[in-house]
Amino acid sequence: GADLSRGSFALQASKVSQYLTLRGFPGGFREDVAELYHEEWRATGGVSDLATLQPLPVSLQRRALLAMHGPLFEAVAFFREHLDDLRFWRVLLEGLEEVVYMKGEFLVREG
């Protein structure tokens, strides 16, 4: 359960920290990486929603995502028009990936 997630997450953070120290990365950089792990834990509890839901059929993945983020999907007309379209969700879920960004980063995407 939660203890396993916390242990796995802490182990990964520790491995990265040890690697950065071993390779002589500057302290400020190591602090930024530690802050990233702290923020990711705060936001997710060390659990990837997409990875956890991926084994479920698309219909259940859709229901789970709508239960967690329904107001977000309903606020965007494009998504609102496709809430019941399982083909749409199958394509959408195949292309989703979770990405973590540092606080204050600016994202610019083309396409």
FIVEX-803325 format. One line per 5 residues: number of its first residue (from 1); their letters; for each residue x, y, z of N, C-alpha, C. Coordinates in Angstrom, 1 decimal, m for minus. Each point is the difference from the previous one (the first is absolute). Example, Ala and Ser with C-alpha at 12.3 -4.5 7.8 and 13.67 -1.06 7.14 Angstrom:
1	as	13.2,m5.7,7.8,m0.9,1.2,0.0,0.9,1.2,0.0 | m0.4,1.1,m0.7,0.9,1.1,0.0,m0.8,1.1,0.8;
***
This chain:
1	gadls	0.8,m1.2,0.0,m0.8,1.2,0.0,0.8,1.2,0.0 | m0.4,1.0,0.8,0.7,1.3,0.1,1.4,m0.1,0.5 | 0.3,m0.9,0.9,1.4,m0.2,0.5,0.9,m0.5,m1.1 | m0.5,m0.9,m0.8,0.8,m0.5,m1.1,0.3,1.1,m1.0 | m1.0,0.8,m0.3,0.2,1.1,m1.0,1.0,1.0,0.6;
6	rgsfa	m0.1,0.3,1.3,0.9,0.9,0.7,1.4,m0.6,m0.1 | 0.2,m1.2,0.3,1.3,m0.7,0.0,0.6,0.0,m1.3 | m0.7,m0.3,m1.1,0.5,m0.1,m1.4,0.4,1.4,m0.4 | m0.9,1.0,0.3,0.3,1.4,m0.4,1.2,0.5,0.7 | 0.1,m0.3,1.3,1.2,0.5,0.8,1.3,m0.7,m0.5;
11	lqask	m0.1,m1.3,m0.3,1.1,m0.7,m0.6,0.5,0.7,m1.3 | m0.9,0.3,m0.9,0.4,0.6,m1.2,0.6,1.4,0.2 | m0.6,0.8,0.9,0.6,1.3,0.3,1.4,m0.2,0.6 | 0.1,m0.9,0.9,1.3,m0.3,0.6,1.1,m0.4,m1.0 | m0.4,m0.9,m0.9,1.0,m0.4,m1.1,0.4,1.2,m0.8;
16	vsqyl	m0.9,0.8,m0.4,0.3,1.2,m0.8,0.9,0.9,0.8 | m0.3,0.2,1.2,0.8,0.9,0.9,1.4,m0.5,0.1 | 0.2,m1.3,0.3,1.3,m0.6,0.1,0.8,0.1,m1.3 | m0.7,m0.2,m1.1,0.7,0.1,m1.3,0.5,1.4,m0.2 | m0.9,1.0,0.2,0.5,1.4,m0.2,1.1,0.4,0.9;
21	tlrgf	0.0,m0.5,1.3,1.1,0.2,0.9,1.3,m0.6,m0.5 | m0.1,m1.3,m0.4,1.1,m0.8,m0.5,0.6,0.7,m1.2 | m0.8,0.5,m0.9,0.5,0.6,m1.2,0.4,1.5,0.2 | m0.1,0.5,1.2,0.5,1.3,0.3,m0.9,1.2,m0.5 | m1.3,m0.3,m0.2,m0.9,1.1,m0.4,0.0,1.1,1.1;
26	pggfr	m0.1,1.2,m0.4,m0.1,1.1,1.0,m1.1,m0.1,1.0 | 0.2,0.5,1.2,m1.1,m0.1,1.0,m1.3,0.6,m0.4 | 0.0,1.2,m0.7,m1.2,0.6,m0.4,m0.8,m0.8,m1.0 | 0.7,m0.7,m0.8,m0.7,m0.9,m1.0,m0.6,m1.2,0.8 | 0.7,m0.6,0.9,m0.5,m1.1,0.9,m1.2,0.5,0.8;
31	edvae	0.0,1.2,0.5,m1.1,0.5,0.7,m1.3,0.2,m0.9 | 0.3,0.4,m1.2,m1.1,0.1,m1.0,m0.7,m1.4,m0.3 | 0.9,m1.0,m0.1,m0.5,m1.3,m0.3,m0.8,m0.5,1.3 | 0.5,0.2,1.2,m0.7,m0.4,1.2,m1.3,0.7,0.1 | m0.1,1.3,m0.4,m1.2,0.7,0.0,m1.0,m0.5,m1.0;
36	lyhee	0.5,m0.4,m1.2,m0.9,m0.7,m0.9,m0.6,m1.2,0.5 | 0.7,m0.9,0.7,m0.5,m1.2,0.6,m1.0,0.4,1.1 | 0.3,1.0,0.8,m0.9,0.4,1.0,m1.4,0.4,m0.6 | 0.1,0.9,m1.0,m1.2,0.5,m0.6,m0.8,m1.2,m0.7 | 0.7,m0.9,m0.7,m0.6,m1.1,m0.6,m0.8,m0.9,1.0;
41	wratg	0.7,m0.2,1.2,m0.6,m0.8,1.0,m1.3,0.7,0.5 | 0.1,1.3,0.3,m1.1,0.8,0.5,m1.2,m0.1,m1.0 | 0.3,0.1,m1.3,m1.0,0.0,m1.0,m0.6,m1.4,m0.3 | 0.8,m1.0,0.1,m0.5,m1.3,m0.4,0.0,m1.1,1.0 | 0.7,0.3,1.1,0.1,m1.1,1.0,0.9,m1.2,m0.5;
46	gvsdl	0.7,0.3,m1.1,0.9,m1.0,m0.5,m0.7,m1.0,m0.9 | m1.3,0.3,m0.3,m0.8,m0.9,m0.8,m0.3,0.6,m1.4 | 0.3,m0.7,m1.1,m0.3,0.4,m1.3,m1.4,m0.4,m0.4 | m0.9,0.9,m0.1,m1.4,m0.3,m0.4,m0.1,m0.8,m1.3 | 0.8,0.5,m1.0,m0.1,m0.7,m1.3,0.5,m1.4,0.1;
51	atlqp	1.2,m0.2,0.6,0.6,m1.3,0.1,m0.9,m0.9,0.8 | m0.7,0.5,1.0,m0.8,m0.9,0.9,m1.3,m0.4,m0.8 | m0.5,1.0,m0.8,m1.3,m0.3,m0.7,0.2,m0.7,m1.3 | 1.2,0.0,m0.5,0.3,m0.6,m1.4,m0.5,m1.4,m0.2 | 0.1,m0.9,1.0,m0.5,m1.4,m0.2,m1.5,m0.1,m0.2;
56	lpvsl	m0.8,1.0,0.4,m1.4,0.0,0.0,m0.5,0.1,m1.4 | m1.2,m0.5,m0.3,m0.6,0.3,m1.4,m0.2,1.5,m0.1 | 0.0,0.5,m1.3,m0.2,1.4,m0.3,m1.2,0.6,0.7 | m1.1,m0.7,0.0,m1.2,0.5,0.6,0.2,0.3,1.5 | 0.7,m0.8,0.7,0.2,0.2,1.4,1.1,1.1,0.3;
61	qrral	1.0,0.1,m0.9,1.0,1.0,0.1,m0.7,1.4,m0.2 | m0.9,0.1,m1.0,m0.7,1.2,m0.3,m0.8,0.4,1.3 | m0.8,m1.0,0.5,m0.8,0.3,1.2,0.9,0.5,1.2 | 1.1,m0.6,0.2,0.9,0.4,1.0,0.6,1.4,m0.2 | 0.4,0.3,m1.2,0.5,1.3,m0.3,m1.1,1.1,0.2;
66	lamhg	m1.2,m0.3,m0.5,m1.1,0.9,0.2,m0.3,0.2,1.5 | 0.1,m1.1,0.8,m0.3,0.2,1.4,1.1,0.9,0.7 | 1.2,m0.1,m0.5,1.1,0.8,0.6,0.1,1.4,m0.6 | m0.3,0.1,m1.3,0.3,1.3,m0.6,m1.2,0.5,m0.9 | m1.2,m0.5,0.3,m1.2,0.3,m0.7,m0.2,1.5,m0.3;
71	plfea	0.1,0.9,1.0,m0.2,1.4,m0.3,1.0,0.6,m1.0 | 1.2,m0.5,0.0,1.0,0.4,m1.0,m0.4,m0.4,m1.4 | m0.4,m1.2,m0.2,m0.4,m0.5,m1.3,m1.3,0.7,m0.5 | m0.9,0.2,1.0,m1.3,0.7,m0.4,0.2,1.4,m0.3 | 1.0,0.7,0.5,0.2,1.4,m0.3,0.6,0.3,m1.4;
76	vaffr	0.5,m1.1,m0.6,0.6,0.2,m1.4,m1.0,m0.6,m1.0 | m0.5,0.9,m0.9,m1.0,m0.4,m1.0,0.4,m1.3,m0.7 | 1.2,0.0,m0.5,0.5,m1.2,m0.8,m0.2,m1.3,0.8 | 0.4,0.0,1.3,m0.2,m1.2,0.8,m1.4,m0.3,0.3 | m0.7,1.1,0.3,m1.4,m0.1,0.4,m0.8,m0.7,m1.2;
81	ehldd	0.3,0.3,m1.2,m0.7,m0.7,m1.1,0.3,m1.4,m0.2 | 1.1,m0.5,0.7,0.4,m1.4,m0.2,0.0,m0.8,1.3 | m0.7,0.4,1.0,0.0,m0.6,1.3,m0.5,m1.5,m0.1 | m0.9,m0.3,m0.9,m0.5,m1.4,m0.1,0.5,m0.8,m1.1 | 1.0,0.5,m0.7,0.5,m0.6,m1.2,1.2,m0.9,0.3;
86	lrfwr	m0.2,m1.3,0.1,1.1,m0.9,0.5,1.2,0.0,m1.0 | m0.3,0.2,m1.3,1.1,0.0,m1.0,0.9,1.2,0.2 | m0.6,1.1,0.3,0.7,1.2,0.3,0.9,m0.2,1.3 | m0.6,m0.6,1.0,0.8,m0.3,1.2,1.1,m1.0,m0.2 | m0.2,m1.0,m0.8,1.0,m0.9,m0.3,1.2,0.7,m0.6;
91	vlleg	m0.2,0.8,m1.0,1.1,0.8,m0.7,0.6,0.9,1.0 | m0.8,0.7,0.8,0.5,1.0,0.9,0.9,m0.7,1.1 | m0.5,m1.1,0.5,0.8,m0.7,1.1,1.3,m0.6,m0.6 | 0.0,m0.5,m1.2,1.2,m0.5,m0.6,1.1,1.1,m0.1 | m0.4,1.2,m0.2,1.0,1.1,m0.2,0.3,0.8,1.3;
96	leevv	m0.6,m0.3,1.1,0.3,0.7,1.2,1.3,m0.4,0.7 | 0.6,0.9,0.5,1.2,m0.3,0.9,0.1,1.0,1.1 | 0.4,m0.4,1.1,0.2,0.8,1.2,1.4,0.7,m0.1 | 0.0,1.3,0.2,1.3,0.7,m0.1,0.0,0.9,1.3 | 1.1,0.1,0.6,0.2,0.8,1.2,0.9,1.2,m0.4;
101	ymkge	m0.5,1.2,0.4,0.8,1.2,m0.3,0.3,0.7,1.4 | 1.1,0.7,0.0,0.4,0.8,1.1,m1.0,1.2,0.2 | m0.2,0.4,1.2,m0.8,1.2,0.3,0.7,1.2,m0.7 | m0.8,0.8,m0.7,0.5,1.1,m0.7,0.5,m0.2,m1.4 | 0.0,m1.2,m0.5,0.5,m0.3,m1.3,m1.1,0.5,m1.0;
106	flvre	0.4,0.5,m1.2,m0.9,0.4,m1.0,0.1,m1.1,m1.1 | m1.2,m0.4,m0.5,m0.1,m1.0,m1.0,m0.4,0.7,m1.3 | 0.7,m0.4,m1.1,m0.3,0.5,m1.3,0.0,m1.3,m0.9 | m1.1,m0.2,m0.6,m0.2,m1.2,m0.9,m0.5,0.5,m1.3 | 0.5,m0.7,m1.0,m0.5,0.2,m1.4,m0.7,m1.2,m0.5;
111	g	m1.1,0.2,m0.7,m0.7,m1.1,m0.5,m1.4,m0.2,0.5;
***
